[in-house]
Amino acid sequence: MEAVDAIKAMQDGKKVAHKHFTEYEWMCINESNRYEFEDGATCLPSSFWEFRPDDSWQSGWEVFRELGYVDDSFNKIPSKNSVLHPQAF
């Protein structure tokens, strides 16, 4: 999805991930209207975009999926952007 769609998704309360993020990284908009990351760090939206001026940040976004698994009937395989929990296996 495009950056504008990712921002809209965050405004709708969703977490988003980018192709440059690891599979465990995400961001959302918190109650203070700051971008909040999986590690608890926050920043102003303007600061986030100021340091990411190149075009690669304008696309490559997706809604982050927690505990997303593909069930192949024999094994549970973590999907991209999954958060793994030891008890899941």
C-alpha positions as CSV (number, residue, x, y, z in Angstrom):
1,M,0.0,0.0,0.0
2,E,1.0,3.6,-0.4
3,A,2.2,5.8,2.5
4,V,-1.1,7.8,2.4
5,D,-3.0,4.5,2.8
6,A,-0.8,3.5,5.7
7,I,-1.4,6.8,7.5
8,K,-5.1,6.3,7.0
9,A,-4.9,2.8,8.4
10,M,-3.0,4.1,11.4
11,Q,-5.7,6.8,11.9
12,D,-8.2,3.9,11.9
13,G,-6.3,2.3,14.8
14,K,-4.3,-0.3,12.9
15,K,-0.6,-1.1,13.1
16,V,1.4,-0.9,9.9
17,A,4.7,-2.3,8.7
18,H,7.0,-1.3,5.8
19,K,9.2,-3.4,3.5
20,H,12.3,-1.8,5.2
21,F,11.1,-3.0,8.7
22,T,12.0,-6.4,10.1
23,E,9.1,-8.9,10.4
24,Y,8.7,-7.9,14.1
25,E,8.6,-4.1,13.6
26,W,5.4,-2.0,13.3
27,M,4.2,1.5,14.0
28,C,0.8,3.0,14.9
29,I,-0.6,6.4,16.0
30,N,-1.0,6.6,19.7
31,E,-3.4,8.7,21.8
32,S,-1.0,11.7,21.6
33,N,-1.1,11.6,17.8
34,R,2.5,10.5,17.7
35,Y,3.9,7.6,15.8
36,E,4.6,4.7,18.2
37,F,6.8,1.8,17.5
38,E,6.9,-1.8,18.7
39,D,9.6,-1.0,21.2
40,G,7.7,1.9,22.8
41,A,9.6,4.7,21.1
42,T,7.6,7.6,19.7
43,C,8.1,10.5,17.4
44,L,6.2,13.2,15.7
45,P,4.9,12.2,12.3
46,S,6.8,15.1,10.7
47,S,10.1,13.8,12.3
48,F,9.5,10.3,10.9
49,W,9.0,11.6,7.4
50,E,11.7,14.2,7.6
51,F,14.3,11.4,7.9
52,R,12.8,9.3,5.2
53,P,12.7,11.6,2.1
54,D,13.4,9.0,-0.6
55,D,10.7,7.5,-2.7
56,S,11.1,4.0,-1.2
57,W,9.0,5.1,1.8
58,Q,6.1,6.1,-0.4
59,S,5.1,2.5,-1.1
60,G,5.7,-0.9,0.4
61,W,3.4,-0.5,3.4
62,E,1.0,-3.2,4.8
63,V,-1.2,-3.7,7.8
64,F,0.8,-5.5,10.4
65,R,-0.5,-9.0,11.2
66,E,0.1,-10.3,14.7
67,L,0.1,-14.1,15.2
68,G,-0.6,-14.7,11.5
69,Y,-0.1,-18.3,10.6
70,V,-0.5,-20.3,7.5
71,D,-1.8,-23.7,8.4
72,D,-0.5,-26.3,6.0
73,S,-2.4,-29.1,7.8
74,F,0.8,-30.5,9.2
75,N,2.7,-27.6,10.6
76,K,1.9,-24.0,11.6
77,I,4.2,-21.8,9.6
78,P,4.6,-18.1,10.7
79,S,3.6,-15.7,8.0
80,K,5.4,-12.5,7.2
81,N,5.1,-9.9,10.0
82,S,4.1,-12.5,12.6
83,V,4.9,-12.1,16.2
84,L,6.1,-15.5,17.4
85,H,5.2,-16.8,20.9
86,P,6.9,-19.9,22.2
87,Q,3.6,-21.5,23.3
88,A,2.3,-21.3,19.7
89,F,4.5,-24.2,18.7
